[in-house]
């Protein structure tokens, strides 16, 4: 059985839907409530590599904190990664990790591609 981890926010409908989909498909993922225990910078960097994207693609630009911090497309990845570590609400969710890959559950079915 594949080891699966989900960075989960129980208050997010897409996160709940993704977790339910995984369970419906017979998987029992390890649930990491990333708002309660923020991922380390190295974990965020590893997620970016597995997702094949830059930090700006993973950050929630619609979050009011993004604007309050004065971020833009020009903000360096290093700054964004630090901000996501310090303020995990900025991390797009949910992220599912399996088979040394990762996928964002938007839509939830997208995570099935890495299983």
N, CA, C and O atoms as a printed pandas DataFrame, in Angstrom:
     atom_number atom_name residue_name chain_id  residue_number  x_coord  y_coord  z_coord
0              1         N          UNK        A               1    0.846   -1.178    0.000
1              2        CA          UNK        A               1    0.000    0.000    0.000
2              3         C          UNK        A               1    0.892    1.243    0.000
3              4         O          UNK        A               1    1.891    1.304    0.716
4              5         N          UNK        A               2    0.527    2.200   -0.789
5              6        CA          UNK        A               2    1.266    3.445   -0.927
6              7         C          UNK        A               2    1.101    4.314    0.320
7              8         O          UNK        A               2    0.000    4.455    0.852
8              9         N          UNK        A               3    2.223    4.898    0.781
9             10        CA          UNK        A               3    2.142    5.870    1.871
10            11         C          UNK        A               3    1.628    7.180    1.294
11            12         O          UNK        A               3    2.192    7.713    0.338
12            13         N          UNK        A               4    0.576    7.684    1.871
13            14        CA          UNK        A               4   -0.039    8.928    1.402
14            15         C          UNK        A               4   -0.168    9.875    2.582
15            16         O          UNK        A               4   -0.591    9.484    3.670
16            17         N          UNK        A               5    0.202   11.126    2.347
17            18        CA          UNK        A               5    0.047   12.170    3.352
18            19         C          UNK        A               5   -0.734   13.317    2.724
19            20         O          UNK        A               5   -0.538   13.654    1.556
20            21         N          UNK        A               6   -1.613   13.905    3.512
21            22        CA          UNK        A               6   -2.352   15.079    3.048
22            23         C          UNK        A               6   -2.101   16.227    4.016
23            24         O          UNK        A               6   -2.240   16.075    5.230
24            25         N          UNK        A               7   -1.723   17.394    3.454
25            26        CA          UNK        A               7   -1.678   18.618    4.246
26            27         C          UNK        A               7   -3.117   19.109    4.232
27            28         O          UNK        A               7   -3.624   19.560    3.204
28            29         N          UNK        A               8   -3.761   19.017    5.374
29            30        CA          UNK        A               8   -5.208   19.154    5.470
30            31         C          UNK        A               8   -5.628   20.327    6.334
31            32         O          UNK        A               8   -5.007   20.624    7.355
32            33         N          UNK        A               9   -6.697   20.989    5.905
33            34        CA          UNK        A               9   -7.354   22.026    6.690
34            35         C          UNK        A               9   -8.823   21.628    6.762
35            36         O          UNK        A               9   -9.545   21.731    5.770
36            37         N          UNK        A              10   -9.258   21.185    7.907
37            38        CA          UNK        A              10  -10.621   20.680    8.073
38            39         C          UNK        A              10  -11.691   21.744    7.804
39            40         O          UNK        A              10  -12.849   21.399    7.568
40            41         N          UNK        A              11  -11.331   23.002    7.835
41            42        CA          UNK        A              11  -12.299   24.081    7.577
42            43         C          UNK        A              11  -12.457   24.357    6.085
43            44         O          UNK        A              11  -13.326   25.133    5.689
44            45         N          UNK        A              12  -11.631   23.733    5.258
45            46        CA          UNK        A              12  -11.646   23.961    3.811
46            47         C          UNK        A              12  -12.448   22.862    3.117
47            48         O          UNK        A              12  -12.163   21.678    3.302
48            49         N          UNK        A              13  -13.439   23.241    2.328
49            50        CA          UNK        A              13  -14.287   22.244    1.670
50            51         C          UNK        A              13  -13.497   21.380    0.692
51            52         O          UNK        A              13  -13.730   20.173    0.616
52            53         N          UNK        A              14  -12.573   21.971   -0.054
53            54        CA          UNK        A              14  -11.775   21.182   -1.012
54            55         C          UNK        A              14  -10.894   20.172   -0.273
55            56         O          UNK        A              14  -10.687   19.053   -0.744
56            57         N          UNK        A              15  -10.388   20.575    0.871
57            58        CA          UNK        A              15   -9.561   19.672    1.668
58            59         C          UNK        A              15  -10.403   18.513    2.196
59            60         O          UNK        A              15   -9.980   17.359    2.146
60            61         N          UNK        A              16  -11.582   18.821    2.697
61            62        CA          UNK        A              16  -12.477   17.760    3.183
62            63         C          UNK        A              16  -12.888   16.825    2.036
63            64         O          UNK        A              16  -12.923   15.606    2.203
64            65         N          UNK        A              17  -13.194   17.403    0.883
65            66        CA          UNK        A              17  -13.584   16.592   -0.273
66            67         C          UNK        A              17  -12.447   15.692   -0.734
67            68         O          UNK        A              17  -12.676   14.538   -1.097
68            69         N          UNK        A              18  -11.234   16.207   -0.722
69            70        CA          UNK        A              18  -10.082   15.421   -1.151
70            71         C          UNK        A              18   -9.829   14.270   -0.187
71            72         O          UNK        A              18   -9.580   13.144   -0.616
72            73         N          UNK        A              19   -9.892   14.542    1.101
73            74        CA          UNK        A              19   -9.710   13.493    2.103
74            75         C          UNK        A              19  -10.795   12.427    1.952
75            76         O          UNK        A              19  -10.501   11.234    2.018
76            77         N          UNK        A              20  -12.030   12.843    1.752
77            78        CA          UNK        A              20  -13.140   11.893    1.577
78            79         C          UNK        A              20  -12.936   11.052    0.315
79            80         O          UNK        A              20  -13.204    9.850    0.321
80            81         N          UNK        A              21  -12.465   11.672   -0.757
81            82        CA          UNK        A              21  -12.213   10.948   -2.009
82            83         C          UNK        A              21  -11.143    9.880   -1.805
83            84         O          UNK        A              21  -11.301    8.749   -2.264
84            85         N          UNK        A              22  -10.066   10.229   -1.127
85            86        CA          UNK        A              22   -8.998    9.262   -0.865
86            87         C          UNK        A              22   -9.539    8.065   -0.081
87            88         O          UNK        A              22   -9.241    6.914   -0.401
88            89         N          UNK        A              23  -10.329    8.351    0.938
89            90        CA          UNK        A              23  -10.893    7.271    1.752
90            91         C          UNK        A              23  -11.880    6.435    0.943
91            92         O          UNK        A              23  -11.932    5.213    1.083
92            93         N          UNK        A              24  -12.661    7.100    0.099
93            94        CA          UNK        A              24  -13.621    6.402   -0.764
94            95         C          UNK        A              24  -12.907    5.434   -1.706
95            96         O          UNK        A              24  -13.443    4.381   -2.053
96            97         N          UNK        A              25  -11.687    5.805   -2.116
97            98        CA          UNK        A              25  -10.894    4.970   -3.024
98            99         C          UNK        A              25  -10.101    3.905   -2.269
99           100         O          UNK        A              25   -9.329    3.159   -2.873
100          101         N          UNK        A              26  -10.291    3.833   -0.946
101          102        CA          UNK        A              26   -9.658    2.784   -0.153
102          103         C          UNK        A              26   -8.323    3.154    0.468
103          104         O          UNK        A              26   -7.628    2.289    1.000
104          105         N          UNK        A              27   -7.957    4.421    0.408
105          106        CA          UNK        A              27   -6.692    4.866    0.988
106          107         C          UNK        A              27   -6.931    5.429    2.385
107          108         O          UNK        A              27   -7.981    6.009    2.662
108          109         N          UNK        A              28   -5.949    5.251    3.257
109          110        CA          UNK        A              28   -5.991    5.830    4.596
110          111         C          UNK        A              28   -4.775    6.748    4.748
111          112         O          UNK        A              28   -3.744    6.347    5.288
112          113         N          UNK        A              29   -4.914    7.973    4.269
113          114        CA          UNK        A              29   -3.769    8.876    4.319
114          115         C          UNK        A              29   -3.418    9.327    5.725
115          116         O          UNK        A              29   -4.270    9.388    6.612
116          117         N          UNK        A              30   -2.153    9.639    5.903
117          118        CA          UNK        A              30   -1.699   10.290    7.122
118          119         C          UNK        A              30   -2.123   11.758    6.993
119          120         O          UNK        A              30   -1.813   12.410    5.997
120          121         N          UNK        A              31   -2.822   12.267    7.988
121          122        CA          UNK        A              31   -3.350   13.629    7.924
122          123         C          UNK        A              31   -2.452   14.570    8.714
123          124         O          UNK        A              31   -2.259   14.405    9.918
124          125         N          UNK        A              32   -1.911   15.553    8.018
125          126        CA          UNK        A              32   -1.079   16.580    8.659
126          127         C          UNK        A              32   -1.888   17.878    8.670
127          128         O          UNK        A              32   -2.092   18.503    7.629
128          129         N          UNK        A              33   -2.339   18.269    9.846
129          130        CA          UNK        A              33   -3.084   19.522    9.965
130          131         C          UNK        A              33   -2.077   20.663   10.009
131          132         O          UNK        A              33   -1.621   21.083   11.073
132          133         N          UNK        A              34   -1.752   21.142    8.831
133          134        CA          UNK        A              34   -0.628   22.069    8.680
134          135         C          UNK        A              34   -0.864   23.434    9.323
135          136         O          UNK        A              34    0.093   24.175    9.548
136          137         N          UNK        A              35   -2.103   23.779    9.620
137          138        CA          UNK        A              35   -2.337   25.043   10.315
138          139         C          UNK        A              35   -1.983   24.936   11.797
139          140         O          UNK        A              35   -1.629   25.928   12.433
140          141         N          UNK        A              36   -2.082   23.735   12.333
141          142        CA          UNK        A              36   -1.732   23.507   13.742
142          143         C          UNK        A              36   -0.238   23.287   13.917
143          144         O          UNK        A              36    0.341   23.677   14.931
144          145         N          UNK        A              37    0.380   22.663   12.931
145          146        CA          UNK        A              37    1.826   22.409   12.944
146          147         C          UNK        A              37    2.371   22.776   11.573
147          148         O          UNK        A              37    2.322   21.984   10.632
148          149         N          UNK        A              38    2.886   23.985   11.481
149          150        CA          UNK        A              38    3.347   24.513   10.197
150          151         C          UNK        A              38    4.487   23.687    9.622
151          152         O          UNK        A              38    5.388   23.273   10.352
152          153         N          UNK        A              39    4.450   23.447    8.322
153          154        CA          UNK        A              39    5.571   22.750    7.682
154          155         C          UNK        A              39    6.854   23.581    7.801
155          156         O          UNK        A              39    6.825   24.811    7.746
156          157         N          UNK        A              40    7.961   22.887    7.962
157          158        CA          UNK        A              40    9.266   23.561    7.975
158          159         C          UNK        A              40    9.558   24.093    6.574
159          160         O          UNK        A              40    8.960   23.647    5.595
160          161         N          UNK        A              41   10.468   25.035    6.491
161          162        CA          UNK        A              41   10.846   25.586    5.187
162          163         C          UNK        A              41   11.311   24.481    4.242
163          164         O          UNK        A              41   10.967   24.479    3.060
164          165         N          UNK        A              42   12.096   23.542    4.773
165          166        CA          UNK        A              42   12.592   22.457    3.915
166          167         C          UNK        A              42   11.437   21.608    3.380
167          168         O          UNK        A              42   11.489   21.142    2.242
168          169         N          UNK        A              43   10.399   21.405    4.192
169          170        CA          UNK        A              43    9.237   20.628    3.735
170          171         C          UNK        A              43    8.486   21.377    2.633
171          172         O          UNK        A              43    8.009   20.765    1.678
172          173         N          UNK        A              44    8.385   22.685    2.768
173          174        CA          UNK        A              44    7.718   23.492    1.739
174          175         C          UNK        A              44    8.532   23.444    0.452
175          176         O          UNK        A              44    7.970   23.309   -0.635
176          177         N          UNK        A              45    9.851   23.555    0.571
177          178        CA          UNK        A              45   10.710   23.480   -0.622
178          179         C          UNK        A              45   10.588   22.119   -1.299
179          180         O          UNK        A              45   10.528   22.039   -2.526
180          181         N          UNK        A              46   10.550   21.048   -0.505
181          182        CA          UNK        A              46   10.383   19.702   -1.073
182          183         C          UNK        A              46    9.023   19.583   -1.757
183          184         O          UNK        A              46    8.918   18.961   -2.814
184          185         N          UNK        A              47    7.985   20.170   -1.167
185          186        CA          UNK        A              47    6.658   20.149   -1.775
186          187         C          UNK        A              47    6.682   20.853   -3.129
187          188         O          UNK        A              47    6.085   20.377   -4.094
188          189         N          UNK        A              48    7.371   21.982   -3.193
189          190        CA          UNK        A              48    7.464   22.728   -4.457
190          191         C          UNK        A              48    8.126   21.888   -5.538
191          192         O          UNK        A              48    7.677   21.883   -6.684
192          193         N          UNK        A              49    9.195   21.175   -5.178
193          194        CA          UNK        A              49    9.886   20.313   -6.145
194          195         C          UNK        A              49    8.943   19.208   -6.618
195          196         O          UNK        A              49    8.833   18.949   -7.816
196          197         N          UNK        A              50    8.272   18.564   -5.679
197          198        CA          UNK        A              50    7.370   17.459   -6.038
198          199         C          UNK        A              50    6.174   17.945   -6.847
199          200         O          UNK        A              50    5.653   17.213   -7.689
200          201         N          UNK        A              51    5.741   19.172   -6.597
201          202        CA          UNK        A              51    4.630   19.752   -7.349
202          203         C          UNK        A              51    5.094   20.299   -8.702
203          204         O          UNK        A              51    4.296   20.477   -9.623
204          205         N          UNK        A              52    6.400   20.561   -8.801
205          206        CA          UNK        A              52    6.936   21.128  -10.044
206          207         C          UNK        A              52    6.507   22.572  -10.245
207          208         O          UNK        A              52    6.194   22.984  -11.362
208          209         N          UNK        A              53    6.494   23.347   -9.150
209          210        CA          UNK        A              53    6.057   24.735   -9.260
210          211         C          UNK        A              53    6.898   25.650   -8.390
211          212         O          UNK        A              53    7.644   25.201   -7.519
212          213         N          UNK        A              54    6.762   26.935   -8.643
213          214        CA          UNK        A              54    7.430   27.940   -7.831
214          215         C          UNK        A              54    6.571   28.329   -6.643
215          216         O          UNK        A              54    5.389   27.991   -6.580
216          217         N          UNK        A              55    7.170   29.039   -5.706
217          218        CA          UNK        A              55    6.477   29.404   -4.469
218          219         C          UNK        A              55    5.234   30.252   -4.739
219          220         O          UNK        A              55    4.223   30.104   -4.052
220          221         N          UNK        A              56    5.299   31.123   -5.716
221          222        CA          UNK        A              56    4.140   31.987   -5.985
222          223         C          UNK        A              56    2.942   31.175   -6.470
223          224         O          UNK        A              56    1.798   31.591   -6.288
224          225         N          UNK        A              57    3.194   30.021   -7.085
225          226        CA          UNK        A              57    2.108   29.166   -7.554
226          227         C          UNK        A              57    1.431   28.430   -6.395
227          228         O          UNK        A              57    0.292   27.980   -6.526
228          229         N          UNK        A              58    2.126   28.308   -5.265
229          230        CA          UNK        A              58    1.601   27.575   -4.109
230          231         C          UNK        A              58    0.964   28.500   -3.076
231          232         O          UNK        A              58    0.241   28.045   -2.189
232          233         N          UNK        A              59    1.230   29.778   -3.193
233          234        CA          UNK        A              59    0.731   30.705   -2.173
234          235         C          UNK        A              59   -0.678   31.174   -2.535
235          236         O          UNK        A              59   -1.007   31.361   -3.706
236          237         N          UNK        A              60   -1.483   31.355   -1.521
237          238        CA          UNK        A              60   -2.877   31.801   -1.710
238          239         C          UNK        A              60   -2.896   33.319   -1.871
239          240         O          UNK        A              60   -2.914   34.058   -0.886
240          241         N          UNK        A              61   -2.891   33.772   -3.119
241          242        CA          UNK        A              61   -2.823   35.211   -3.392
242          243         C          UNK        A              61   -4.110   35.944   -3.002
243          244         O          UNK        A              61   -4.098   37.164   -2.842
244          245         N          UNK        A              62   -5.205   35.221   -2.850
245          246        CA          UNK        A              62   -6.461   35.843   -2.450
246          247         C          UNK        A              62   -6.589   36.035   -0.950
247          248         O          UNK        A              62   -7.518   36.686   -0.472
248          249         N          UNK        A              63   -5.657   35.469   -0.219
249          250        CA          UNK        A              63   -5.662   35.593    1.245
250          251         C          UNK        A              63   -5.298   37.036    1.604
251          252         O          UNK        A              63   -4.343   37.579    1.050
252          253         N          UNK        A              64   -6.038   37.662    2.515
253          254        CA          UNK        A              64   -5.796   39.068    2.865
254          255         C          UNK        A              64   -4.365   39.278    3.367
255          256         O          UNK        A              64   -3.777   40.334    3.135
256          257         N          UNK        A              65   -3.809   38.287    4.045
257          258        CA          UNK        A              65   -2.441   38.401    4.564
258          259         C          UNK        A              65   -1.426   38.582    3.430
259          260         O          UNK        A              65   -0.427   39.282    3.591
260          261         N          UNK        A              66   -1.687   37.951    2.293
261          262        CA          UNK        A              66   -0.797   38.095    1.128
262          263         C          UNK        A              66   -0.675   39.579    0.758
263          264         O          UNK        A              66    0.419   40.090    0.522
264          265         N          UNK        A              67   -1.810   40.240    0.715
265          266        CA          UNK        A              67   -1.815   41.669    0.352
266          267         C          UNK        A              67   -1.212   42.518    1.481
267          268         O          UNK        A              67   -0.461   43.460    1.228
268          269         N          UNK        A              68   -1.555   42.166    2.736
269          270        CA          UNK        A              68   -1.030   42.913    3.878
270          271         C          UNK        A              68    0.491   42.878    3.928
271          272         O          UNK        A              68    1.130   43.856    4.316
272          273         N          UNK        A              69    1.065   41.745    3.533
273          274        CA          UNK        A              69    2.521   41.602    3.548
274          275         C          UNK        A              69    3.171   42.260    2.333
275          276         O          UNK        A              69    4.398   42.316    2.244
276          277         N          UNK        A              70    2.365   42.755    1.401
277          278        CA          UNK        A              70    2.884   43.475    0.245
278          279         C          UNK        A              70    3.500   42.581   -0.813
279          280         O          UNK        A              70    4.353   43.031   -1.577
280          281         N          UNK        A              71    3.088   41.327   -0.874
281          282        CA          UNK        A              71    3.654   40.391   -1.844
282          283         C          UNK        A              71    3.080   40.619   -3.239
283          284         O          UNK        A              71    1.987   41.159   -3.407
284          285         N          UNK        A              72    3.854   40.191   -4.228
285          286        CA          UNK        A              72    3.445   40.273   -5.632
286          287         C          UNK        A              72    4.140   39.144   -6.385
287          288         O          UNK        A              72    4.878   38.357   -5.791
288          289         N          UNK        A              73    3.904   39.067   -7.688
289          290        CA          UNK        A              73    4.564   38.049   -8.512
290          291         C          UNK        A              73    6.080   38.205   -8.482
291          292         O          UNK        A              73    6.804   37.245   -8.743
292          293         N          UNK        A              74    6.564   39.401   -8.169
293          294        CA          UNK        A              74    8.004   39.665   -8.143
294          295         C          UNK        A              74    8.657   39.283   -6.811
295          296         O          UNK        A              74    9.883   39.296   -6.704
296          297         N          UNK        A              75    7.867   38.948   -5.809
297          298        CA          UNK        A              75    8.427   38.583   -4.509
298          299         C          UNK        A              75    9.260   37.311   -4.660
299          300         O          UNK        A              75    8.765   36.321   -5.199
300          301         N          UNK        A              76   10.511   37.311   -4.198
301          302        CA          UNK        A              76   11.375   36.129   -4.337
302          303         C          UNK        A              76   10.809   34.894   -3.630
303          304         O          UNK        A              76   10.180   34.999   -2.577
304          305         N          UNK        A              77   11.044   33.728   -4.229
305          306        CA          UNK        A              77   10.576   32.466   -3.650
306          307         C          UNK        A              77   11.020   32.309   -2.203
307          308         O          UNK        A              77   10.242   31.850   -1.367
308          309         N          UNK        A              78   12.250   32.679   -1.896
309          310        CA          UNK        A              78   12.777   32.527   -0.535
310          311         C          UNK        A              78   11.903   33.270    0.475
311          312         O          UNK        A              78   11.645   32.762    1.566
312          313         N          UNK        A              79   11.455   34.452    0.119
313          314        CA          UNK        A              79   10.608   35.261    0.997
314          315         C          UNK        A              79    9.234   34.605    1.146
315          316         O          UNK        A              79    8.681   34.554    2.245
316          317         N          UNK        A              80    8.687   34.106    0.040
317          318        CA          UNK        A              80    7.372   33.461    0.075
318          319         C          UNK        A              80    7.398   32.170    0.884
319          320         O          UNK        A              80    6.465   31.889    1.637
320          321         N          UNK        A              81    8.459   31.386    0.732
321          322        CA          UNK        A              81    8.585   30.135    1.491
322          323         C          UNK        A              81    8.649   30.441    2.984
323          324         O          UNK        A              81    7.997   29.765    3.780
324          325         N          UNK        A              82    9.413   31.434    3.365
325          326        CA          UNK        A              82    9.491   31.833    4.770
326          327         C          UNK        A              82    8.116   32.273    5.269
327          328         O          UNK        A              82    7.710   31.917    6.375
328          329         N          UNK        A              83    7.411   33.038    4.461
329          330        CA          UNK        A              83    6.081   33.517    4.846
330          331         C          UNK        A              83    5.105   32.350    5.004
331          332         O          UNK        A              83    4.283   32.358    5.919
332          333         N          UNK        A              84    5.185   31.348    4.124
333          334        CA          UNK        A              84    4.300   30.186    4.243
334          335         C          UNK        A              84    4.610   29.380    5.496
335          336         O          UNK        A              84    3.712   28.824    6.129
336          337         N          UNK        A              85    5.892   29.323    5.848
337          338        CA          UNK        A              85    6.284   28.631    7.084
338          339         C          UNK        A              85    5.727   29.372    8.302
339          340         O          UNK        A              85    5.186   28.751    9.216
340          341         N          UNK        A              86    5.862   30.691    8.310
341          342        CA          UNK        A              86    5.426   31.493    9.452
342          343         C          UNK        A              86    3.905   31.671    9.494
343          344         O          UNK        A              86    3.327   31.867   10.563
344          345         N          UNK        A              87    3.261   31.601    8.318
345          346        CA          UNK        A              87    1.818   31.827    8.199
346          347         C          UNK        A              87    1.229   30.754    7.286
347          348         O          UNK        A              87    0.917   31.036    6.129
348          349         N          UNK        A              88    1.075   29.538    7.785
349          350        CA          UNK        A              88    0.665   28.438    6.906
350          351         C          UNK        A              88   -0.695   28.628    6.237
351          352         O          UNK        A              88   -1.023   27.906    5.295
352          353         N          UNK        A              89   -1.490   29.589    6.710
353          354        CA          UNK        A              89   -2.763   29.887    6.044
354          355         C          UNK        A              89   -2.523   30.311    4.591
355          356         O          UNK        A              89   -3.433   30.253    3.764
356          357         N          UNK        A              90   -1.304   30.734    4.292
357          358        CA          UNK        A              90   -0.957   31.170    2.936
358          359         C          UNK        A              90   -0.741   30.000    1.963
359          360         O          UNK        A              90   -0.684   30.211    0.751
360          361         N          UNK        A              91   -0.621   28.788    2.477
361          362        CA          UNK        A              91   -0.349   27.629    1.622
362          363         C          UNK        A              91   -1.639   27.148    0.964
363          364         O          UNK        A              91   -2.647   26.923    1.634
364          365         N          UNK        A              92   -1.590   26.996   -0.348
365          366        CA          UNK        A              92   -2.740   26.439   -1.074
366          367         C          UNK        A              92   -3.013   25.045   -0.550
367          368         O          UNK        A              92   -2.090   24.322   -0.175
368          369         N          UNK        A              93   -4.278   24.671   -0.524
369          370        CA          UNK        A              93   -4.641   23.392    0.064
370          371         C          UNK        A              93   -5.717   22.718   -0.744
371          372         O          UNK        A              93   -6.412   23.340   -1.547
372          373         N          UNK        A              94   -5.836   21.439   -0.511
373          374        CA          UNK        A              94   -4.943   20.519    0.196
374          375         C          UNK        A              94   -3.818   20.062   -0.717
375          376         O          UNK        A              94   -3.928   20.153   -1.939
376          377         N          UNK        A              95   -2.744   19.575   -0.127
377          378        CA          UNK        A              95   -1.655   18.974   -0.902
378          379         C          UNK        A              95   -1.558   17.515   -0.480
379          380         O          UNK        A              95   -1.498   17.199    0.708
380          381         N          UNK        A              96   -1.543   16.637   -1.471
381          382        CA          UNK        A              96   -1.414   15.204   -1.213
382          383         C          UNK        A              96   -0.056   14.758   -1.724
383          384         O          UNK        A              96    0.357   15.114   -2.828
384          385         N          UNK        A              97    0.637   13.969   -0.898
385          386        CA          UNK        A              97    1.954   13.437   -1.238
386          387         C          UNK        A              97    1.862   11.926   -1.331
387          388         O          UNK        A              97    1.343   11.275   -0.424
388          389         N          UNK        A              98    2.367   11.362   -2.434
389          390        CA          UNK        A              98    2.404    9.905   -2.615
390          391         C          UNK        A              98    3.384    9.584   -3.730
391          392         O          UNK        A              98    3.525   10.353   -4.681
392          393         N          UNK        A              99    4.057    8.455   -3.613
393          394        CA          UNK        A              99    4.960    7.984   -4.671
394          395         C          UNK        A              99    5.992    9.028   -5.075
395          396         O          UNK        A              99    6.299    9.178   -6.258
396          397         N          UNK        A             100    6.527    9.748   -4.093
397          398        CA          UNK        A             100    7.543   10.785   -4.307
398          399         C          UNK        A             100    7.055   11.902   -5.233
399          400         O          UNK        A             100    7.849   12.564   -5.901
400          401         N          UNK        A             101    5.742   12.097   -5.258
401          402        CA          UNK        A             101    5.121   13.172   -6.039
402          403         C          UNK        A             101    4.146   13.896   -5.127
403          404         O          UNK        A             101    3.899   13.480   -3.995
404          405         N          UNK        A             102    3.600   14.988   -5.643
405          406        CA          UNK        A             102    2.593   15.732   -4.896
406          407         C          UNK        A             102    1.590   16.313   -5.877
407          408         O          UNK        A             102    1.891   16.514   -7.053
408          409         N          UNK        A             103    0.388   16.579   -5.370
409          410        CA          UNK        A             103   -0.658   17.207   -6.174
410          411         C          UNK        A             103   -1.549   18.029   -5.258
411          412         O          UNK        A             103   -1.776   17.677   -4.100
412          413         N          UNK        A             104   -2.047   19.126   -5.799
413          414        CA          UNK        A             104   -2.992   19.960   -5.063
414          415         C          UNK        A             104   -4.393   19.477   -5.416
415          416         O          UNK        A             104   -4.705   19.261   -6.587
416          417         N          UNK        A             105   -5.218   19.313   -4.421
417          418        CA          UNK        A             105   -6.573   18.804   -4.612
418          419         C          UNK        A             105   -7.562   19.855   -5.062
419          420         O          UNK        A             105   -8.587   20.064   -4.413
420          421         N          UNK        A             106   -7.275   20.501   -6.138
421          422        CA          UNK        A             106   -8.166   21.501   -6.757
422          423         C          UNK        A             106   -8.207   21.241   -8.244
423          424         O          UNK        A             106   -7.358   21.760   -8.969
424          425         N          UNK        A             107   -9.132   20.480   -8.721
425          426        CA          UNK        A             107  -10.207   19.796   -8.008
426          427         C          UNK        A             107   -9.673   18.553   -7.271
427          428         O          UNK        A             107   -8.566   18.096   -7.554
428          429         N          UNK        A             108  -10.450   18.016   -6.340
429          430        CA          UNK        A             108   -9.984   16.868   -5.563
430          431         C          UNK        A             108   -9.499   15.695   -6.412
431          432         O          UNK        A             108   -8.536   15.025   -6.041
432          433         N          UNK        A             109  -10.146   15.440   -7.538
433          434        CA          UNK        A             109   -9.786   14.305   -8.396
434          435         C          UNK        A             109   -8.359   14.400   -8.941
435          436         O          UNK        A             109   -7.784   13.396   -9.360
436          437         N          UNK        A             110   -7.805   15.579   -8.934
437          438        CA          UNK        A             110   -6.450   15.787   -9.443
438          439         C          UNK        A             110   -5.416   14.974   -8.681
439          440         O          UNK        A             110   -4.385   14.605   -9.245
440          441         N          UNK        A             111   -5.674   14.687   -7.407
441          442        CA          UNK        A             111   -4.697   13.936   -6.608
442          443         C          UNK        A             111   -4.627   12.474   -7.024
443          444         O          UNK        A             111   -3.632   11.806   -6.743
444          445         N          UNK        A             112   -5.646   11.969   -7.677
445          446        CA          UNK        A             112   -5.657   10.559   -8.082
446          447         C          UNK        A             112   -4.551   10.264   -9.100
447          448         O          UNK        A             112   -4.122    9.118   -9.232
448          449         N          UNK        A             113   -4.090   11.288   -9.816
449          450        CA          UNK        A             113   -3.040   11.113  -10.822
450          451         C          UNK        A             113   -1.711   10.650  -10.239
451          452         O          UNK        A             113   -0.899   10.069  -10.959
452          453         N          UNK        A             114   -1.466   10.894   -8.946
453          454        CA          UNK        A             114   -0.178   10.509   -8.359
454          455         C          UNK        A             114   -0.240    9.207   -7.576
455          456         O          UNK        A             114    0.769    8.758   -7.030
456          457         N          UNK        A             115   -1.429    8.595   -7.518
457          458        CA          UNK        A             115   -1.585    7.363   -6.726
458          459         C          UNK        A             115   -1.308    6.127   -7.562
459          460         O          UNK        A             115   -1.394    5.008   -7.056
